[in-house]
Structure formats: structure tokens, C-alpha cells
Amino acid sequence: MNGNEHRAVGDAASGGALVNVGGTTAQAQFWLGFGDVMALSGDYFRPGPSAGRRDDSHADGGEHIATLFSLARVPGERGTKPGTRDEIVCALRVMTVDEACVDARFAPGGEFADFTRGAQRSRRDVERRVRDRHLILAATNDDHFVDPGGTTHPGRAGSAAFGSAPVAYRRLHEVALEQACRLGRVHGDAAQALAREAAAQHFLTDAFTAGHMRTPVAQIRRFWRARYPTFWQDLQGRVAADTAATLRELTRAARLAPERFLHDATLAAVRRRTEPYPQLSVGDFLARLFHDWDNAHGLEIEGGDLVFGDGHVHEGATRGLAVAAARAGIDDVAVAFGLGEAGSRLTGEPLYRAVRAATGACDRLFRPESMIPRTSARNPPQNWRAPDFESLWDGPIVGSCATTVGEALTEMMDPDGLFIRQLDRLGRSLVDARGLLAVPLLGGWLARNGAAAYHRGFVERLAAQPRQAILSVIHADAGGEGVAGDARAAPAPFVIPRTREL
């Protein structure tokens, strides 16, 4: 599901409940909608620890791995202070902009209206952290899939924290149950436990969407990384070469600098900017492609219903099934809270058994888990394996479908599509005062022309010729690193055309 679909499902299941994602004191409290938390968890922020572990501190894993709940406890400054709940508000705004939706809280007079009036430079710093974290989590999101086929980046912080979506939900659901029972004993506010449940349900509801049900995301990424192991480094080189060469065409001042100097400065900046990211591969684009295809075209599940996914959750049985499971999870939390109110001191597996018994669940699964659908064997298989990218491009995307992988990938790269909008703004800081043109001799005026060079030299060619763009990266070794001319012949598919301003 995309963010606003998660939010809609969460709000429908909870009746629009507000939950406290912050602390217990007046200053530390931070209230959001149940659906907001469901949308933000996992995609924009780590949701928190699994059962039996102490809650993550704010510094756990560094700025890019901070958890939703640790940030929520720290008051912000009108959208300008990194490392605070300003990042959470910014993520809501990013979701609104990227998905072309309306959130009245950002309109004049709205709850977050002041967020848009803070210092522009400081707001960009907050947004940069939010977007960086979003990309990092997206590239390590194995545990958003029912059967991801292993781990994409073994050993990397934040990668495959739980292993699969059902496991992630169970562990985080257990956290919510523990907290609910504890709060019930002390006559506390169940809204904090419901916030934990909302965070858990991001993973639960992902398991109801077609693109997450059968796509072996980690296996696809590993398979194609093994075929093109230098793709990430070659991609960085292509971004730098295209941007630097086009800058020379657009600005007379850039021609005063030595060609090699401009290229090397740009490449160094690209590497600095992308240092926090995991190494992307052709497999990242292909995993997203097969995920998107199933989401849009749907899958048959056991029993004969059809389910869809991101951007299509309103189709088929998808939304109804997901809302029902989310309500069952909320019921579990209410049962645990009631057990605590009655004086129960159960914890761990005895508590979980008591909840399952009270809700009529089986011995092994909580009711929400038991509602996760299974795909039918009648669905045509995904065709993501091939000896090389060229062979894959011309083959059918699923079964013997008339649509080829290349045709589907070209459609995914549409400048007006969600994929493009989500990635668009990641490149902006390459051309700000701290970015690729913040080097001696060039100055601020030239920096302002960097965005035009970046989009014209790299992004526009990507949108026009995605096959050539990807092949130019895959076969970079054959043509050399390049600085101009041939180096600009085709862009690489990483950053994409600009969209709306926040």
C-alpha cells in the first residue's frame, strides 16, 4: 500500500482514533491518527524494537535509523529541527506531496500550518533526513514482504529486521500487547499501546497487497547484483558525468573550469551524498517492477477473490480484508488492556495465549495473522530470471503475458508516476550550497544552474530512454568512465524529474 492507503485503512479500522506516539508527560506527548502511524511505520521510520527488547534510544543506529517513537518524544521547532518530531511532520508532508494528496493539516489554520513557514534552509535539512531514511528503508525492506527469499543486505543496520511481513507483525503486535496489559494494570491510557499496534499493522496490511504477497524481493536483488556487481559505482559515475557535461553546455562560467576538475568534483559530491545509502543494483529496479505489476493487475487468492496493491487497494477484496484484519489486531490490544485492568500480571507467551483464547484464535496464530490471504496456484509466475538484462527486457513479465519486462519498466519510469515522484527530490541536495557545486572557483551563481544541468543532462534522458539508460550503466566498463560526449549519451535510472515543492 502507498502511505495514504495505509492511512485510510488504519483510520477505517480504528474509527479515526488518535494515538499517542510520544511519552507520558505533557511535553513528550505527540498525538497522531492511528492511520498516520500505520503509514509512517516501516516506510519512513523504524517502528521500534521487537518484544523483549528495550525501546530504541534516539541515537540507536544513527540519524537515518532513528525510530518513530524515539523521535516523537522530542519537541520540534516549526519543522526546522532535525532529530525531533519535526521529522515526523515532514514525513507526513512528503507523503502528501509525493502521492499528490491533500492533508488539511498543512493548509492555513491547520494543525501543521506553521511547518511550512520555518526557515527554508533548516526545513531542507529536515526533509533531506526524511527522504534519505525513506530510501534506505525502501532498499532494505525485505520484511515488508510475505516471502522475500532471504535478506538483501546481510549485516546492515536496519536491514530485514524481522525477516518477513508476518514475522514483523507478530513481533510488533506482541510489543503492543505487553504494553496494553501493563497500562491496564496501572490504569494508564491505552492510546500508547494502540500507537504500537498501528506501527505493527503497517506490516500486517502490506501482507494483504498483491505486490507483497509473492515477490521474492531479496532474492531478485541478490540475483541481479551477482550479474552486475559494479552497477552502483557505475551508476554514480554516470550521474556525475551527465551532470557535469551538461553544466558545461548550459553555463559559460563552467567552461572556465578544467573539464576533468568539474567532473571529478561532481563525482566526489555524488559519492558523498549517497554514502548513507545501501548499494543499489539492477535488482532494486526489477523488484520494484514486479511488485508494481502485481499491485496493478492483481492476484487471485485461495477462495477465488482478487486482491490488488499500491494505488489499487480499493479494487477487489483488498481493502475489506485488510480493514477486517486491522480491526482484529485492535481487538487483541483491547483484550490485553482488559486483562491488565483485571490485575493480570501475565507477560510473554502466557499473555499471548490468553489473548488468543479470548478472541477465539487458534493455538499458534493471533486472529489478524490467521486472516492473511494465500495466493492461488493459478496465478501466472513472475519471470524475473534471465541470463542478462537484454534477454530479460524482451521477455514476458509474467507467464506468457503479451507485455514484456521492457514495456512494463518503461511505463514504471513515466515522469508522472509515483515511482518517479518518490525519487525525484533525492537529487536536490547535490546542487545546494553543500552539494556538488559547493567547490572553489564556481561560486553560488553557478550552483543555482546545477539543478538545470542535473535534470536536462541526466533525468530527462532517463525518462525518454530507460533501456538505453540502464544499459549505459551496466556496460560502463566497455566505454570507460568518460567525461563528455559519449559519457552523456544515456543517463542512469537513479534520480528523476522534479515535482512539486514542499
C-alpha positions as CSV (number, residue, x, y, z in Angstrom):
1,M,0.0,0.0,0.0
2,N,1.1,3.5,-0.5
3,G,1.1,5.8,2.5
4,N,-2.3,7.4,2.1
5,E,-3.8,3.9,1.5
6,H,-2.3,2.7,4.8
7,R,-3.7,5.8,6.5
8,A,-7.2,5.2,5.1
9,V,-7.2,1.5,6.1
10,G,-6.0,2.4,9.6
11,D,-8.5,5.1,10.1
12,A,-11.3,2.9,8.9
13,A,-10.3,0.1,11.2
14,S,-9.9,2.3,14.3
15,G,-12.8,4.6,13.7
16,G,-10.4,7.6,13.2
17,A,-8.8,7.1,16.6
18,L,-6.0,9.3,17.8
19,V,-2.9,7.7,19.4
20,N,0.0,9.0,21.4
21,V,3.3,8.1,19.8
22,G,5.3,10.2,22.4
23,G,5.8,10.0,26.1
24,T,3.5,10.4,29.1
25,T,4.4,13.9,30.1
26,A,2.6,16.9,28.6
27,Q,5.7,18.0,26.7
28,A,6.6,14.5,25.5
29,Q,3.1,13.6,24.2
30,F,2.5,13.6,20.5
31,W,-0.8,12.7,19.0
32,L,-1.4,11.4,15.5
33,G,-4.1,9.4,13.8
34,F,-4.0,5.6,14.0
35,G,-3.7,5.7,10.2
36,D,-0.9,8.2,10.3
37,V,1.2,5.8,12.4
38,M,0.4,2.9,10.2
39,A,1.5,4.8,7.2
40,L,4.8,6.2,8.6
41,S,5.9,3.0,10.3
42,G,8.4,0.9,8.3
43,D,8.4,3.2,5.2
44,Y,9.6,6.4,6.8
45,F,10.8,5.3,10.3
46,R,11.8,2.2,12.0
47,P,8.7,1.2,14.1
48,G,10.7,0.2,17.2
49,P,12.0,-3.0,18.9
50,S,10.6,-6.4,18.9
51,A,9.1,-7.9,22.1
52,G,11.5,-8.5,24.9
53,R,13.9,-5.7,23.9
54,R,14.4,-2.3,25.5
55,D,13.0,0.5,23.4
56,D,15.5,2.1,21.0
57,S,17.1,5.3,22.1
58,H,17.2,8.3,19.8
59,A,20.7,7.6,18.8
60,D,20.2,3.9,18.0
61,G,21.7,3.2,14.6
62,G,22.4,6.9,13.8
63,E,20.2,9.6,12.3
64,H,19.0,7.5,9.4
65,I,17.8,4.7,11.6
66,A,16.0,6.7,14.4
67,T,12.7,5.2,15.4
68,L,9.3,6.7,15.1
69,F,8.7,6.6,18.8
70,S,12.1,8.0,19.8
71,L,11.7,11.0,17.6
72,A,8.1,11.6,18.7
73,R,9.3,12.3,22.3
74,V,11.4,15.2,21.3
75,P,9.6,18.6,20.6
76,G,10.4,20.3,17.4
77,E,10.7,23.9,16.2
78,R,8.1,24.5,13.4
79,G,9.6,22.0,11.1
80,T,13.2,23.2,11.3
81,K,14.9,20.9,13.9
82,P,16.4,17.6,12.8
83,G,16.3,14.8,15.3
84,T,12.8,15.8,16.6
85,R,9.2,15.2,15.8
86,D,9.7,17.7,13.1
87,E,10.9,14.8,11.0
88,I,7.6,13.0,11.6
89,V,5.6,16.0,10.5
90,C,7.9,16.4,7.5
91,A,7.3,12.8,6.5
92,L,3.5,13.4,6.5
93,R,4.1,16.3,4.2
94,V,6.5,14.4,1.9
95,M,3.8,11.6,1.7
96,T,1.2,14.2,0.7
97,V,3.4,15.8,-1.9
98,D,4.8,12.6,-3.5
99,E,1.4,10.9,-3.6
100,A,-0.4,14.1,-4.8
101,C,-2.9,14.0,-2.0
102,V,-4.4,16.7,0.2
103,D,-3.8,16.9,4.0
104,A,-5.8,19.7,5.5
105,R,-3.4,19.9,8.5
106,F,-0.9,21.8,6.3
107,A,-3.5,24.3,5.0
108,P,-3.7,27.8,6.5
109,G,-5.2,27.4,10.0
110,G,-4.3,23.7,10.1
111,E,-2.5,21.9,12.9
112,F,0.8,21.8,10.9
113,A,0.4,25.1,9.0
114,D,3.4,26.6,10.8
115,F,5.6,23.8,9.4
116,T,5.6,25.4,6.0
117,R,6.8,28.8,7.4
118,G,10.0,27.8,9.1
119,A,13.5,28.8,7.8
120,Q,13.8,27.3,4.3
121,R,17.4,26.0,4.8
122,S,16.6,24.3,8.1
123,R,13.4,22.7,6.6
124,R,15.5,21.3,3.7
125,D,17.8,19.7,6.3
126,V,14.9,18.0,7.9
127,E,13.5,16.9,4.6
128,R,16.8,15.6,3.5
129,R,17.0,13.3,6.5
130,V,13.4,12.1,5.9
131,R,14.0,11.3,2.3
132,D,17.3,9.6,2.9
133,R,15.8,7.4,5.6
134,H,12.9,6.6,3.3
135,L,15.3,5.4,0.5
136,I,17.4,3.4,3.0
137,L,14.3,1.7,4.4
138,A,13.0,1.0,0.9
139,A,16.2,-0.6,-0.2
140,T,16.3,-2.8,2.9
141,N,12.5,-3.6,3.2
142,D,12.7,-7.4,2.9
143,D,10.4,-7.6,6.0
144,H,7.6,-5.9,4.2
145,F,7.1,-8.9,2.0
146,V,5.4,-12.2,2.9
147,D,8.2,-14.4,1.4
148,P,11.2,-12.1,0.5
149,G,13.6,-15.0,-0.2
150,G,16.2,-14.1,2.4
151,T,18.0,-10.9,3.1
152,T,19.2,-8.3,0.6
153,H,21.9,-6.7,2.7
154,P,23.0,-9.2,5.4
155,G,24.6,-7.5,8.4
156,R,23.5,-3.9,7.5
157,A,21.8,-1.9,10.3
158,G,18.0,-1.8,9.7
159,S,18.1,-4.5,7.0
160,A,15.5,-7.3,7.3
161,A,15.0,-6.6,11.0
162,F,12.3,-9.3,11.2
163,G,12.7,-11.3,8.0
164,S,9.2,-11.2,6.6
165,A,6.0,-9.2,7.0
166,P,4.1,-11.8,9.0
167,V,7.1,-12.1,11.4
168,A,7.4,-8.4,11.7
169,Y,3.7,-8.0,12.6
170,R,3.8,-10.8,15.2
171,R,6.8,-9.3,17.0
172,L,5.5,-5.8,17.0
173,H,2.0,-7.0,17.9
174,E,3.5,-8.7,20.9
175,V,5.1,-5.4,21.9
176,A,1.6,-3.7,21.7
177,L,0.0,-6.5,23.8
178,E,2.7,-6.3,26.5
179,Q,2.3,-2.5,26.7
180,A,-1.5,-2.8,26.8
181,C,-1.5,-5.2,29.7
182,R,1.0,-3.1,31.6
183,L,-1.1,0.1,31.0
184,G,-4.2,-1.7,32.1
185,R,-2.7,-2.7,35.4
186,V,-1.7,0.9,36.2
187,H,-5.0,2.4,34.8
188,G,-3.0,4.2,32.1
189,D,-4.0,5.4,28.6
190,A,-4.5,2.6,26.1
191,A,-3.7,5.1,23.3
192,Q,0.0,4.4,23.7
193,A,-0.5,0.7,23.2
194,L,-2.7,1.4,20.2
195,A,0.1,3.5,18.7
196,R,2.4,0.4,18.9
197,E,-0.3,-1.6,17.3
198,A,-0.7,0.9,14.5
199,A,3.0,0.7,13.8
200,A,2.8,-3.1,13.7
201,Q,-0.1,-3.0,11.3
202,H,1.9,-1.5,8.5
203,F,3.5,-4.9,8.1
204,L,0.2,-6.7,8.6
205,T,-1.6,-4.7,5.9
206,D,1.3,-5.0,3.5
207,A,0.7,-8.7,3.6
208,F,-2.7,-8.1,2.1
209,T,-1.4,-6.4,-1.0
210,A,-0.6,-8.3,-4.2
211,G,2.8,-6.8,-4.8
212,H,4.0,-8.0,-1.3
213,M,2.4,-11.5,-1.3
214,R,4.7,-13.4,-3.7
215,T,7.5,-11.1,-4.9
216,P,10.8,-12.5,-3.6
217,V,12.3,-9.1,-3.3
218,A,15.6,-10.1,-1.6
219,Q,16.2,-13.0,-4.0
220,I,15.7,-10.7,-7.0
221,R,18.1,-8.1,-5.7
222,R,20.8,-10.7,-4.9
223,F,20.3,-12.5,-8.3
224,W,20.9,-9.3,-10.3
225,R,23.6,-7.9,-8.1
226,A,25.6,-11.0,-8.8
227,R,25.3,-10.5,-12.5
228,Y,26.2,-6.8,-12.4
229,P,28.3,-6.3,-9.2
230,T,29.7,-2.9,-10.1
231,F,26.3,-1.3,-11.0
232,W,26.2,1.0,-8.0
233,Q,29.6,2.5,-8.7
234,D,28.9,2.8,-12.4
235,L,25.6,4.5,-11.7
236,Q,27.3,7.1,-9.5
237,G,29.8,7.7,-12.3
238,R,27.0,8.1,-14.9
239,V,25.2,10.7,-12.7
240,A,28.3,12.7,-12.3
241,A,29.4,12.6,-16.0
242,D,26.0,13.6,-17.3
243,T,25.5,16.4,-14.8
244,A,29.0,17.9,-15.2
245,A,29.0,17.6,-19.0
246,T,25.6,19.3,-19.4
247,L,26.6,22.0,-16.9
248,R,29.4,23.0,-19.3
249,E,26.9,23.3,-22.1
250,L,24.5,25.4,-20.1
251,T,26.8,27.8,-18.4
252,R,29.8,29.8,-19.7
253,A,31.3,30.0,-16.3
254,A,31.5,26.2,-16.0
255,R,33.7,26.2,-19.2
256,L,36.3,28.2,-17.4
257,A,37.0,25.3,-15.0
258,P,39.0,22.4,-16.4
259,E,36.8,19.7,-17.7
260,R,38.4,17.0,-15.5
261,F,38.1,19.2,-12.4
262,L,34.4,19.7,-12.9
263,H,33.8,16.0,-13.5
264,D,35.9,14.9,-10.5
265,A,34.3,17.5,-8.2
266,T,30.8,16.3,-9.3
267,L,31.7,12.6,-8.8
268,A,33.1,13.3,-5.4
269,A,29.9,15.1,-4.4
270,V,27.7,12.3,-5.7
271,R,29.7,9.8,-3.7
272,R,29.4,11.9,-0.5
273,R,25.7,12.4,-1.0
274,T,25.0,8.7,-1.5
275,E,27.3,7.4,1.2
276,P,24.5,6.6,3.7
277,Y,22.6,4.5,1.1
278,P,22.9,0.8,0.6
279,Q,24.4,-0.2,-2.7
280,L,21.6,-0.4,-5.2
281,S,21.5,-2.8,-8.1
282,V,19.5,-3.6,-11.2
283,G,17.6,-5.9,-8.9
284,D,16.2,-3.0,-6.9
285,F,14.5,-1.6,-10.0
286,L,13.3,-5.1,-11.1
287,A,12.0,-6.0,-7.6
288,R,10.0,-2.7,-7.7
289,L,8.8,-3.5,-11.2
290,F,7.4,-7.0,-10.4
291,H,5.9,-5.6,-7.1
292,D,4.2,-2.8,-9.1
293,W,2.9,-5.2,-11.7
294,D,1.1,-7.5,-9.3
295,N,-0.3,-4.5,-7.4
296,A,-1.8,-3.1,-10.5
297,H,-3.0,-6.3,-12.2
298,G,-4.0,-8.2,-9.0
299,L,-3.6,-11.8,-7.8
300,E,-6.1,-14.5,-7.2
301,I,-6.1,-15.7,-3.6
302,E,-7.3,-19.0,-2.2
303,G,-11.1,-18.9,-2.2
304,G,-11.2,-17.1,-5.5
305,D,-11.2,-13.4,-4.5
306,L,-8.8,-10.9,-6.2
307,V,-6.5,-8.6,-4.3
308,F,-4.5,-5.6,-5.6
309,G,-2.0,-3.3,-4.1
310,D,-0.3,0.1,-4.0
311,G,-2.5,2.6,-5.7
312,H,-5.2,0.0,-6.2
313,V,-6.2,-1.0,-2.7
314,H,-9.8,0.0,-3.4
315,E,-10.1,-2.7,-6.0
316,G,-11.2,-6.3,-5.5
317,A,-11.4,-7.6,-1.9
318,T,-8.2,-5.9,-0.8
319,R,-9.4,-3.1,1.4
320,G,-12.2,-5.1,3.1
321,L,-9.9,-7.9,4.0
322,A,-7.2,-5.6,5.3
323,V,-9.6,-3.5,7.4
324,A,-11.0,-6.6,9.0
325,A,-7.6,-7.9,10.0
326,A,-6.6,-4.5,11.4
327,R,-9.8,-4.4,13.5
328,A,-8.9,-7.9,14.8
329,G,-5.5,-6.6,15.9
330,I,-7.1,-3.7,17.7
331,D,-9.4,-6.1,19.5
332,D,-6.4,-8.1,20.7
333,V,-5.0,-4.9,22.2
334,A,-8.3,-4.2,24.0
335,V,-8.3,-7.8,25.4
336,A,-4.7,-7.4,26.7
337,F,-5.6,-4.0,28.3
338,G,-8.7,-5.6,29.9
339,L,-6.5,-8.4,31.3
340,G,-4.3,-5.8,32.9
341,E,-7.2,-3.9,34.3
342,A,-8.4,-7.1,36.0
343,G,-5.0,-7.4,37.7
344,S,-3.3,-9.9,35.4
345,R,0.5,-9.9,35.5
346,L,0.9,-12.2,32.6
347,T,3.7,-11.5,30.2
348,G,5.3,-13.2,27.2
349,E,3.8,-16.4,25.8
350,P,1.2,-16.9,28.7
351,L,-0.2,-13.4,27.9
352,Y,-0.3,-14.2,24.2
353,R,-2.1,-17.5,24.8
354,A,-4.6,-15.7,27.0
355,V,-5.3,-13.1,24.2
356,R,-5.7,-15.9,21.6
357,A,-8.0,-17.8,23.8
358,A,-10.2,-14.8,24.5
359,T,-10.6,-13.9,20.8
360,G,-11.1,-17.5,19.6
361,A,-7.8,-17.7,17.7
362,C,-6.0,-20.9,17.2
363,D,-3.2,-22.1,19.4
364,R,-0.4,-20.8,17.1
365,L,-1.7,-17.6,15.4
366,F,-3.3,-14.4,16.5
367,R,-6.5,-13.7,14.7
368,P,-5.0,-11.0,12.5
369,E,-2.3,-13.4,11.4
370,S,-4.7,-16.1,10.5
371,M,-6.5,-13.7,8.1
372,I,-3.5,-13.1,5.9
373,P,-4.5,-14.5,2.4
374,R,-2.6,-17.0,0.4
375,T,-2.1,-16.7,-3.3
376,S,-3.7,-19.2,-5.6
377,A,-1.6,-21.6,-7.7
378,R,-3.5,-20.4,-10.8
379,N,-1.6,-17.0,-10.9
380,P,0.9,-16.9,-13.8
381,P,4.5,-16.9,-12.5
382,Q,6.8,-13.9,-12.4
383,N,9.6,-14.1,-15.0
384,W,12.4,-12.2,-13.2
385,R,15.2,-14.6,-14.0
386,A,17.3,-14.3,-17.2
387,P,20.9,-14.7,-18.2
388,D,21.3,-11.0,-18.8
389,F,19.3,-7.7,-18.8
390,E,18.9,-7.6,-22.5
391,S,17.3,-11.1,-22.5
392,L,15.0,-10.1,-19.6
393,W,13.9,-6.9,-21.4
394,D,12.3,-8.7,-24.3
395,G,10.6,-11.5,-22.2
396,P,7.1,-11.5,-20.9
397,I,6.8,-10.1,-17.4
398,V,4.5,-12.9,-16.1
399,G,3.6,-16.2,-17.6
400,S,3.2,-15.8,-21.3
401,C,1.8,-12.3,-21.0
402,A,2.0,-10.1,-24.1
403,T,3.5,-7.2,-22.0
404,T,7.3,-7.5,-21.8
405,V,9.5,-6.6,-18.9
406,G,10.9,-3.7,-21.0
407,E,7.4,-2.3,-21.7
408,A,6.4,-2.5,-18.1
409,L,9.7,-0.9,-17.0
410,T,9.2,1.9,-19.4
411,E,5.8,2.5,-18.0
412,M,7.1,2.5,-14.5
413,M,9.6,5.2,-15.4
414,D,6.8,7.6,-16.6
415,P,7.7,11.0,-15.2
416,D,4.1,11.4,-13.9
417,G,4.2,8.1,-12.0
418,L,4.6,7.5,-8.2
419,F,8.0,5.9,-8.6
420,I,9.3,9.0,-10.3
421,R,7.7,11.4,-7.8
422,Q,9.2,9.5,-4.9
423,L,12.7,9.6,-6.2
424,D,12.7,13.0,-7.7
425,R,13.8,15.2,-4.9
426,L,16.6,13.0,-3.7
427,G,19.0,14.7,-6.0
428,R,18.2,18.3,-4.9
429,S,20.9,18.5,-2.3
430,L,23.5,17.6,-4.9
431,V,23.2,21.1,-6.1
432,D,22.6,23.1,-2.9
433,A,25.2,25.1,-1.0
434,R,26.6,21.9,0.4
435,G,26.3,19.8,-2.7
436,L,28.2,19.1,-5.9
437,L,28.8,22.8,-6.8
438,A,30.0,23.9,-3.3
439,V,33.6,23.9,-4.6
440,P,36.2,26.7,-5.1
441,L,36.1,28.8,-8.2
442,L,32.5,28.0,-9.1
443,G,30.5,30.1,-6.6
444,G,26.9,30.4,-5.6
445,W,25.7,31.7,-9.0
446,L,26.9,28.5,-10.8
447,A,25.4,26.4,-8.1
448,R,21.9,27.7,-9.0
449,N,22.4,26.4,-12.5
450,G,23.3,22.9,-11.3
451,A,19.7,21.8,-11.0
452,A,19.0,22.5,-14.6
453,A,22.1,20.6,-15.7
454,Y,21.2,17.7,-13.5
455,H,17.7,17.4,-14.9
456,R,18.5,18.1,-18.5
457,G,21.6,16.0,-18.7
458,F,20.6,13.1,-16.6
459,V,17.0,12.9,-15.7
460,E,15.2,13.9,-19.0
461,R,17.2,11.3,-20.9
462,L,16.3,8.7,-18.4
463,A,12.6,9.3,-18.8
464,A,13.0,9.3,-22.6
465,Q,15.2,6.2,-23.0
466,P,15.1,3.9,-19.9
467,R,16.5,0.9,-21.7
468,Q,19.5,2.8,-23.1
469,A,19.9,4.5,-19.7
470,I,20.2,1.2,-17.8
471,L,22.4,-0.4,-20.4
472,S,24.8,2.6,-20.3
473,V,25.4,1.8,-16.6
474,I,25.5,-1.9,-17.0
475,H,28.1,-1.7,-19.8
476,A,30.0,1.3,-18.4
477,D,33.3,-0.7,-18.3
478,A,33.2,-1.2,-22.0
479,G,33.0,2.5,-22.7
480,G,35.3,3.8,-20.0
481,E,34.4,6.3,-17.3
482,G,34.1,9.3,-19.7
483,V,33.7,13.0,-19.0
484,A,31.9,14.3,-22.0
485,G,30.4,13.4,-25.4
486,D,29.8,9.6,-25.2
487,A,29.6,9.8,-21.4
488,R,26.4,11.8,-21.8
489,A,24.8,9.5,-24.4
490,A,22.4,7.9,-21.9
491,P,21.6,8.6,-18.3
492,A,21.3,6.1,-15.5
493,P,18.0,5.4,-13.7
494,F,18.5,6.8,-10.3
495,V,17.3,10.3,-9.9
496,I,14.3,11.5,-11.8
497,P,12.5,14.7,-12.9
498,R,11.5,17.4,-10.4
499,T,8.0,17.5,-9.0
500,R,6.1,19.7,-6.5
501,E,7.9,21.8,-3.9
502,L,7.2,21.1,-0.3
